[in-house]
């Protein structure tokens, strides 16, 4: 922008009226010639061509040299003085401010790209579907239709409960596929199960207590992240023992609520026995409590008939919570709560008028995805794929590790491999060394679950690897499993 030449053989602090040559060829830019002069002077100081202490020519001299009005120079000087680039004192003229240090050009050092985190060679962790199987084309079609058909109100302030299109679609789908009895006005859209817990147990927007209070009964084995979230909200959790029929709901006492995964207990597997499903509803009615039903991977069953939601037994005593994190992708951050009527207002108040919302366009896309039948087709396709993976896991274990019992495989996206006592930690460590990512069963055990002995095992996610990587992952898994126990001499 600017080019200046000053006499370099005189100390800058002693220069008086040194020639100053500036290029105002950009005077046609914003602000005209005064703005161009201001920019040129500022650039000369910033780049170091005008050193701190340099005295600038008087208004009249510089104006004559540049062919501009004197007021143009005076105004430019005044603006730069106000910005701190120049200083002006009576009797000493206008100088470059002492603090106007020129920009020092640092020596260019090639910037190294940050090291990329190296993931495991074989990812068998639970909790995620096969990311490569996301139905991109079908989802894109739903996005386009949703955007084309969206009313103008979609792009303004909306309903904290969520878009009515999605709540209506969920009402029909959940009734048909999961046996849920509800109406659109009882559904609140959230970003997933953890978000639902925060809305139910966190502080409301006025700083008061949450919608629900503890203590909360939970299954002795479950996600530690959920327990940590509840503990942070001041909620005490009480573990319920587990057996082959699910949670021992007969141990419920003075708790105000109970959190269950009745369709497929996580992580041990298996549905809650019908008698216990009825018993927990009886407890909630007698106690005035509520059942939180986590519909964990409820759509994926293989060797059994569909297990309906506990919510269908009493919609006023059960909060049904679901999401698309297992059926589609956790990246979508789309979930829902089906609430008893008495909780709807409090949950919406906790959610707030403008915060903690899920993208409206994603909601409309999911509504179209469900109504068009694409969601059902995707779930059926993935059910077949995951069943095939389950079968391959069982076959691999039968061939290479027949002493290892596999459980919880009638449904869901994971399996539990029961290990000989005392071998879980060494197996997980060996898997880590071999680049196999999986979870030990102990990680899911409630710290206060002392009634029953700890079980040794590992939790294997059958859905996480892509299809082409699954075979190698199974081979690596079998390679880290402990050998069969040697029989005692004399047996």
C-alpha positions in Angstrom: 0.0 0.0 0.0 2.7 2.4 1.0 6.3 3.1 0.1 8.4 5.5 2.2 12.1 6.6 2.0 13.7 8.5 4.9 17.2 9.8 5.3 18.9 6.9 7.1 22.2 8.7 8.1 20.5 10.7 10.8 19.3 9.3 14.1 15.5 8.9 13.8 14.8 10.8 17.1 16.6 13.9 15.6 15.1 14.0 12.2 13.1 17.2 11.6 10.9 17.4 8.6 12.5 14.5 6.8 11.3 13.8 3.3 8.5 11.3 3.4 7.3 9.7 0.2 4.0 7.8 0.3 2.0 6.1 -2.4 -1.6 7.2 -2.4 -2.6 5.3 -5.5 -5.3 3.5 -3.4 -7.0 6.8 -2.7 -10.1 5.5 -4.6 -10.6 3.0 -1.9 -12.9 3.4 1.1 -12.7 6.9 2.6 -10.9 8.6 -0.2 -7.5 10.3 0.0 -7.6 10.9 3.8 -8.2 7.2 4.5 -5.5 6.3 1.9 -3.0 8.5 3.7 -4.0 7.1 7.1 -3.5 3.6 5.8 -0.1 4.4 4.2 1.2 6.0 7.4 0.0 3.2 9.6 1.6 0.6 7.3 4.9 2.5 7.3 5.0 2.5 11.1 3.8 -1.1 11.4 6.4 -2.4 9.0 9.3 -0.4 10.6 9.9 2.0 7.7 9.1 4.7 10.2 10.9 4.0 13.4 9.7 5.0 16.8 10.7 8.6 17.6 10.8 9.7 13.9 9.4 13.2 13.5 7.0 13.6 10.6 6.8 16.5 8.2 4.5 19.4 9.1 1.0 19.3 7.7 1.7 22.0 5.0 4.9 20.3 3.8 3.5 16.9 3.5 0.3 18.2 1.9 2.3 20.1 -0.7 4.4 17.0 -1.5 1.4 14.8 -1.9 -0.8 17.3 -3.6 -3.6 17.1 -1.0 -5.3 19.6 1.2 -3.6 20.5 4.5 -6.7 19.4 6.4 -6.4 16.0 4.9 -3.0 15.5 6.4 -4.1 17.1 9.7 -7.1 14.7 10.0 -4.9 11.7 9.2 -2.3 12.6 11.8 -5.1 13.2 14.4 -6.6 9.8 13.7 -3.3 8.0 14.1 -2.6 9.9 17.3 -5.9 8.8 18.7 -5.0 5.2 17.7 -1.6 5.4 19.4 0.5 5.1 16.3 1.7 8.8 16.6 2.2 11.2 19.4 1.9 15.0 19.2 3.2 17.6 21.6 3.1 21.4 21.5 6.4 22.7 20.1 7.9 19.3 19.2 5.7 18.4 16.2 4.2 14.9 15.4 6.4 11.8 15.9 6.0 8.1 15.7 5.0 6.9 19.1 7.7 5.1 21.1 5.5 2.1 21.7 4.7 1.6 18.1 7.0 -1.4 17.7 7.3 -2.6 14.1 6.2 -6.2 13.4 9.2 -8.5 13.6 9.0 -11.2 11.0 9.7 -14.4 12.8 12.0 -16.9 11.2 9.8 -19.3 9.4 9.9 -22.7 10.9 8.0 -25.5 9.1 5.0 -26.3 11.1 4.6 -30.0 11.9 1.2 -31.5 11.7 0.0 -32.7 15.1 0.5 -36.4 15.5 -2.5 -38.4 14.7 -3.8 -40.5 17.5 -3.2 -44.2 16.6 -6.3 -46.2 17.2 -6.4 -49.9 17.9 -5.8 -52.3 15.0 -9.0 -54.1 15.9 -11.9 -52.2 17.6 -14.2 -54.6 19.4 -15.5 -52.0 21.9 -19.2 -52.0 22.7 -21.7 -49.2 22.2 -21.4 -48.2 18.6 -22.8 -49.5 15.3 -20.8 -50.1 12.2 -20.1 -46.6 11.1 -19.5 -47.7 7.5 -23.1 -49.0 7.2 -24.7 -45.6 7.7 -27.4 -45.3 5.1 -26.1 -42.2 3.4 -28.2 -42.2 0.2 -31.4 -42.9 2.0 -30.7 -40.3 4.7 -29.7 -37.7 2.1 -33.0 -38.3 0.3 -34.9 -37.7 3.6 -32.9 -34.6 4.2 -33.8 -33.2 0.8 -37.5 -34.0 1.1 -37.6 -32.6 4.7 -35.9 -29.3 3.6 -38.1 -29.0 0.5 -41.3 -29.6 2.4 -40.4 -27.6 5.6 -42.7 -24.8 6.4 -41.2 -21.3 6.9 -41.7 -21.6 10.7 -39.0 -24.3 10.9 -36.4 -21.6 10.5 -37.6 -19.5 13.4 -38.0 -20.2 17.2 -39.5 -23.6 17.7 -41.0 -25.9 20.3 -38.8 -27.1 23.1 -40.6 -30.5 23.0 -39.3 -31.0 19.4 -40.9 -30.8 16.0 -44.4 -32.2 15.9 -43.6 -34.1 12.7 -41.0 -36.2 14.5 -43.1 -36.7 17.6 -46.0 -37.9 15.5 -43.7 -40.3 13.6 -42.3 -41.7 16.8 -45.8 -42.2 18.3 -46.7 -44.5 15.4 -43.3 -46.2 15.2 -42.9 -46.9 18.9 -46.4 -48.3 19.2 -45.9 -50.6 16.3 -42.3 -51.7 16.9 -41.9 -51.5 20.7 -45.4 -51.6 22.1 -45.2 -48.1 23.6 -48.5 -46.3 24.4 -48.3 -42.6 24.1 -49.3 -39.4 22.3 -47.1 -36.7 20.6 -47.7 -34.3 23.4 -46.0 -36.7 25.8 -42.8 -37.0 23.8 -39.8 -34.7 24.3 -37.0 -34.8 21.9 -33.5 -34.8 23.4 -29.9 -35.5 22.1 -29.6 -39.0 23.7 -29.9 -41.0 26.9 -27.3 -38.9 28.8 -29.1 -35.7 27.9 -32.3 -37.2 29.1 -30.7 -38.0 32.5 -29.4 -34.5 32.8 -32.9 -33.1 32.1 -34.5 -35.5 34.6 -32.0 -35.2 37.5 -30.1 -32.0 36.9 -31.0 -28.6 38.3 -33.8 -26.7 36.7 -33.3 -23.3 35.1 -34.3 -21.5 38.4 -31.6 -23.4 40.3 -33.9 -25.7 42.1 -33.9 -29.5 42.1 -34.4 -31.6 39.1 -37.6 -33.3 37.8 -36.7 -36.4 39.8 -34.8 -37.0 43.0 -32.7 -39.8 44.3 -32.0 -42.3 45.6 -32.1 -44.2 42.3 -31.9 -48.0 42.0 -29.8 -49.2 39.1 -28.7 -52.6 37.8 -25.5 -53.9 39.4 -23.8 -53.8 36.0 -24.3 -50.8 33.7 -22.5 -47.9 32.1 -20.2 -46.1 34.5 -20.6 -42.9 32.6 -24.3 -42.8 33.6 -23.4 -43.4 37.3 -20.8 -40.6 37.2 -23.4 -38.2 35.6 -25.9 -39.0 38.3 -23.3 -38.6 41.0 -22.4 -35.2 39.7 -26.0 -34.2 40.0 -26.0 -35.4 43.7 -28.1 -38.5 43.0 -27.2 -41.6 45.0 -27.5 -44.8 43.1 -28.3 -48.2 44.8 -27.3 -51.4 42.9 -29.8 -54.2 42.3 -28.3 -57.7 42.0 -28.6 -59.5 38.6 -29.4 -63.1 37.8 -30.5 -65.0 34.7 -33.9 -63.4 34.8 -32.5 -59.8 35.0 -32.6 -57.3 37.8 -33.8 -58.4 41.2 -36.6 -55.9 41.5 -37.8 -57.6 44.6 -34.9 -55.8 46.3 -36.4 -52.4 45.7 -37.2 -50.6 48.9 -37.4 -46.9 49.6 -35.9 -45.7 46.3 -37.9 -43.1 44.4 -37.0 -44.5 41.0 -35.3 -47.4 39.2 -33.3 -47.4 36.0 -33.5 -50.6 34.0 -32.5 -52.0 30.6 -35.4 -54.6 30.3 -35.2 -55.4 26.6 -31.6 -56.5 26.7 -29.7 -56.0 30.0 -26.5 -54.1 29.5 -24.0 -55.5 29.5 -24.8 -59.0 30.8 -27.6 -59.7 28.3 -31.0 -61.1 28.5 -34.5 -59.6 28.9 -36.2 -58.8 32.2 -38.4 -61.8 33.1 -42.2 -61.1 32.6 -43.0 -61.6 36.3 -40.4 -59.0 37.2 -41.7 -56.6 34.6 -45.1 -56.8 36.3 -43.5 -56.7 39.8 -41.6 -53.4 39.1 -44.9 -51.8 37.9 -46.6 -52.9 41.1 -43.7 -51.4 43.1 -44.0 -48.1 41.3 -47.7 -47.9 41.9 -47.4 -48.8 45.6 -44.4 -46.6 46.2 -45.5 -43.7 44.0 -42.2 -44.2 42.1 -41.2 -44.2 38.5 -39.4 -46.7 36.2 -36.8 -45.3 33.8 -36.7 -47.7 30.8 -33.5 -47.5 28.8 -34.4 -49.1 25.5 -30.8 -50.1 24.9 -30.5 -51.7 21.4 -34.1 -52.9 21.7 -34.5 -53.2 17.9 -31.9 -55.9 17.5 -33.1 -59.4 18.5 -32.1 -62.6 16.7 -33.3 -65.8 18.4 -36.4 -64.7 20.2 -39.6 -62.8 19.7 -39.6 -59.0 20.1 -39.8 -58.0 23.7 -42.2 -55.1 24.2 -41.5 -52.1 26.3 -42.3 -52.1 30.0 -43.9 -48.7 29.4 -46.8 -50.4 27.7 -47.9 -51.9 31.1 -48.4 -48.5 32.7 -47.6 -45.3 30.7 -48.1 -43.2 33.9 -45.4 -45.0 35.8 -42.6 -45.4 33.2 -40.4 -43.0 31.4 -39.3 -44.6 28.2 -36.0 -43.3 26.7 -34.6 -44.2 23.3 -32.3 -42.9 20.6 -30.8 -43.7 17.2 -27.3 -44.0 18.5 -27.3 -47.8 18.0 -29.7 -48.1 15.1 -28.2 -45.3 13.0 -25.3 -43.4 14.5 -24.4 -41.7 17.7 -23.2 -38.7 15.6 -26.8 -37.7 14.9 -27.4 -36.9 18.6 -31.1 -37.7 18.4 -33.1 -39.3 21.2 -36.5 -39.1 22.9 -38.3 -39.4 26.1 -41.8 -40.7 26.4 -43.2 -39.2 29.6 -46.0 -39.7 32.0 -48.3 -36.7 31.7 -47.3 -35.3 35.1 -43.7 -34.9 34.1 -44.0 -33.2 30.7 -44.2 -29.6 32.0 -41.3 -30.0 34.4 -39.0 -31.6 31.7 -39.8 -28.8 29.3 -39.1 -26.2 32.0 -35.7 -27.9 32.6 -35.0 -27.9 28.9 -35.6 -24.2 28.5 -37.0 -22.0 25.8 -33.9 -21.7 23.6 -31.2 -24.1 24.8 -30.3 -27.8 24.6 -32.1 -28.4 21.4 -31.5 -30.9 18.7 -31.2 -29.5 15.2 -34.6 -29.0 13.7 -33.5 -30.1 10.3 -32.2 -33.4 11.7 -35.5 -33.9 13.5 -37.4 -33.4 10.2 -35.0 -35.7 8.4 -35.5 -38.5 10.9 -39.3 -38.0 10.8 -39.2 -38.5 7.0 -36.8 -41.4 7.4 -39.3 -43.1 9.6 -42.5 -42.3 7.7 -41.0 -43.3 4.3 -40.1 -46.8 5.7 -36.4 -46.3 5.3 -35.8 -46.6 9.0 -37.5 -50.0 9.1 -35.6 -51.2 6.1 -32.3 -50.1 7.6 -33.0 -51.8 10.9 -34.0 -55.1 9.2 -30.8 -55.0 7.1 -28.6 -54.3 10.0 -30.3 -56.9 12.1 -29.4 -59.5 9.5 -25.8 -58.3 9.3 -25.3 -58.2 13.1 -26.9 -61.6 13.5 -24.3 -62.9 10.9 -21.5 -61.4 12.9 -22.9 -62.9 16.1 -22.9 -66.3 14.4 -19.3 -65.8 13.2 -18.2 -64.9 16.8 -19.9 -68.0 18.3 -18.4 -70.2 15.6 -14.9 -68.8 16.1 -15.1 -69.4 19.8 -16.4 -72.9 19.3 -13.4 -73.7 17.1 -10.5 -71.8 18.9 -11.7 -71.4 22.5 -14.5 -73.8 23.3 -13.8 -73.4 27.0 -15.0 -69.8 26.9 -18.8 -69.3 27.4 -20.5 -66.7 25.4 -23.7 -65.1 26.7 -26.2 -62.4 25.9 -26.2 -63.1 22.2 -29.9 -63.6 21.6 -30.2 -59.8 21.0 -28.1 -56.6 20.9 -24.8 -55.5 19.5 -22.4 -57.1 22.0 -21.6 -60.3 23.7 -20.1 -61.2 27.1 -17.4 -63.8 27.1 -17.2 -65.5 30.5 -13.6 -66.2 31.5 -12.0 -68.4 34.1 -11.8 -66.7 37.5 -8.9 -64.4 37.9 -8.1 -64.0 34.2 -10.0 -60.9 33.2 -7.3 -58.3 33.9 -4.5 -60.3 32.1 -6.8 -60.9 29.1 -7.6 -57.2 28.7 -3.9 -56.4 29.1 -3.0 -58.9 26.5 -5.6 -57.6 24.1 -4.2 -54.1 24.5 -0.7 -55.3 23.7 -2.0 -56.9 20.6 -4.0 -53.9 19.4 -7.4 -55.3 20.3 -9.7 -52.8 21.9 -12.4 -54.3 24.2 -13.9 -53.8 27.7 -13.5 -55.9 30.8 -16.7 -56.7 32.6 -15.4 -55.2 35.8 -15.5 -51.8 34.3 -19.3 -51.9 34.3 -19.8 -53.2 37.9 -21.3 -50.8 40.4 -18.7 -50.0 43.1 -21.3 -50.8 45.8 -22.4 -54.1 44.3 -21.2 -56.4 47.1 -24.0 -58.9 47.4 -22.9 -61.1 44.5 -19.4 -62.1 43.6 -17.7 -60.3 40.7 -17.7 -62.1 37.4 -14.7 -62.4 35.1 -15.4 -61.6 31.5 -15.0 -59.3 28.6 -17.6 -57.4 26.6 -17.1 -57.7 22.9 -18.8 -55.3 20.5 -19.9 -57.3 17.4 -21.0 -54.2 15.5 -18.1 -51.8 15.8 -15.7 -53.1 13.1 -16.5 -52.6 9.4 -17.5 -55.7 7.5 -14.1 -56.2 5.9 -12.3 -55.9 9.2 -14.4 -58.2 11.3 -12.7 -61.5 10.4 -9.3 -60.2 11.3 -10.7 -58.8 14.6 -12.2 -62.2 15.5 -8.9 -63.9 14.8 -7.0 -61.4 17.0 -9.6 -61.8 19.7 -9.2 -65.6 19.8 -5.5 -65.1 20.1 -5.6 -63.2 23.4 -8.2 -65.4 25.2 -6.8 -67.4 28.1 -6.2 -71.1 27.5 -8.4 -73.8 29.0 -7.6 -74.7 32.6 -5.4 -77.8 32.9 -7.2 -80.7 34.8 -5.9 -81.4 38.2 -3.7 -84.6 38.3 -5.8 -87.5 39.4 -9.1 -86.2 38.0 
